[in-house]
Amino acid sequence: MEYLQIYRKMLLIRRFELRVAELHRAGEVPGFTHLYWGQEAIAVGVCHWLSADDYVVSTHRGHGHCLAQGAEPGRVLAEVMGREAGDWRGRGGAMHVADFSCGMLGANGIVGGSLPISTGAALACKLAGEGNMAVAFFGDGAVEEGVFHESLNLASLWSLPLLFVCENNEWAISVPVSKRQGGRGAAALAEAHGIGAREVDGNDAVAVVEAAGEMVERVRRGRPGLLNCQTIRWGGHHSAQPTRAYRTEEDCANAEAACPIARFGKRLLAEGEATEQQLEAMSAEVESEIDAAQRFAQSSPLPRAETVTDYVYYEGRAD
Ligand SMILES: Cc1ncc(C[n+]2csc(CCOP(=O)(O)OP(=O)(O)O)c2C)c(N)n1
């Protein structure tokens, strides 16, 4: 039953992203947006162990983390579409989706930006002493930044309740990881800082759930951890980028063949956890949830031009 809920959430993220891509092509999403499709098992598998009292900090590819942590699809879509009903009244857009009510502190346009923010959030958790924790999602590109080491060092030194989750999808824009990193990757670097790490197949939902469960347990006991999730980026770096310019047909086909949802669905059927009819019914249900989210977002106005700087700059003083 739990696995069915996990499958449903992965499907929700996939359908959400497919709809965002459609809306982007129709000119309804300002700028461009980085889609999370193909990586759903990671966000859902990790957030499965969190509550709204924990903190999640995300990347530029953040819609999936938001939905996995329990944000309302209509509000997330409204923000992506720049509408007033979004959490930041449409001023933040796709790269700043967030929902503080469920502990989702936000997506982030700065590569590696989730690392220091989550370190601060984890320090706050430790000082509060209430057993909550923080999670930093980041891509393999962030591993090449100095802030990765600074954050690992502080987490280790101060025994912070912080789980680092590297989503190694092989690419940073158009450069493969093999042309950017000389070492043995994020897990080996974490271990050098005294942080326990695990490698996991990020396209295998069950493996992610199990590995994340173990890690979350140790993190809540005050021992930071790192999960290095191997996955494959599905599309272009963002919704408007053609991939064929730098990826081979074979690489793109491999990515789609590794689909975590198809793989999980097959497993649920094989193990008798679900029937074809159940999965079909769930798929229809999720599709109507996305339709409702779109109606909600589209019924909300775009900000009026004269209000464009409202809520952007702080105008008062706290004291
Ligand atoms: C500090 C910083 N440097 C560079 C960029 C430009 N940039 C945006 S996304 C990206 C690649 C990120 O790759 P990765 O962290 O692996 O995440 P992925 O896009 O693969 O999910 C880069 C270099 C940025 N936004 N911030």
The ligand as an SDF file (V2000), in Angstrom:
LIG
                    3D

 26 27  0  0  0  0  0  0  0  0999 V2000
   26.9730   29.2070   -9.2270 C   0  0  0  0  0  0  0  0  0  0  0  0
   26.4310   28.8980  -10.5990 C   0  0  0  0  0  0  0  0  0  0  0  0
   27.2810   28.5740  -11.5880 N   0  0  0  0  0  0  0  0  0  0  0  0
   26.8090   28.3050  -12.8350 C   0  0  0  0  0  0  0  0  0  0  0  0
   25.4640   28.3740  -13.0870 C   0  0  0  0  0  0  0  0  0  0  0  0
   24.9190   28.0330  -14.4760 C   0  0  0  0  0  0  0  0  0  0  0  0
   24.2980   26.7150  -14.4560 N   0  0  0  0  0  0  0  0  0  0  0  0
   22.9720   26.5730  -14.3100 C   0  0  0  0  0  0  0  0  0  0  0  0
   22.5170   24.9780  -14.2270 S   0  0  0  0  0  0  0  0  0  0  0  0
   24.1020   24.4360  -14.4200 C   0  0  0  0  0  0  0  0  0  0  0  0
   24.4290   22.9680  -14.4680 C   0  0  0  0  0  0  0  0  0  0  0  0
   24.0270   22.2890  -13.2260 C   0  0  0  0  0  0  0  0  0  0  0  0
   24.2800   20.9180  -13.3200 O   0  0  0  0  0  0  0  0  0  0  0  0
   23.9140   19.9830  -12.1290 P   0  0  0  0  0  0  0  0  0  0  0  0
   24.2490   20.6410  -10.8400 O   0  0  0  0  0  0  0  0  0  0  0  0
   24.5360   18.6660  -12.3980 O   0  0  0  0  0  0  0  0  0  0  0  0
   22.3240   19.8860  -12.1820 O   0  0  0  0  0  0  0  0  0  0  0  0
   21.3770   19.3460  -13.3760 P   0  0  0  0  0  0  0  0  0  0  0  0
   21.0690   20.5350  -14.2500 O   0  0  0  0  0  0  0  0  0  0  0  0
   22.1020   18.2790  -14.0840 O   0  0  0  0  0  0  0  0  0  0  0  0
   20.1490   18.8750  -12.6690 O   0  0  0  0  0  0  0  0  0  0  0  0
   24.9780   25.5150  -14.5250 C   0  0  0  0  0  0  0  0  0  0  0  0
   26.4320   25.3920  -14.6870 C   0  0  0  0  0  0  0  0  0  0  0  0
   24.6030   28.7310  -12.0260 C   0  0  0  0  0  0  0  0  0  0  0  0
   23.2760   28.8030  -12.1860 N   0  0  0  0  0  0  0  0  0  0  0  0
   25.1010   28.9590  -10.7880 N   0  0  0  0  0  0  0  0  0  0  0  0
  1  2  1  0
  2  3  1  0
  2 26  2  0
  3  4  2  0
  4  5  1  0
  5  6  1  0
  5 24  2  0
  6  7  1  0
  7  8  2  0
  7 22  1  0
  8  9  1  0
  9 10  1  0
 10 11  1  0
 10 22  2  0
 11 12  1  0
 12 13  1  0
 13 14  1  0
 14 15  2  0
 14 16  1  0
 14 17  1  0
 17 18  1  0
 18 19  2  0
 18 20  1  0
 18 21  1  0
 22 23  1  0
 24 25  1  0
 24 26  1  0
M  CHG  1   7   1
M  END
$$$$
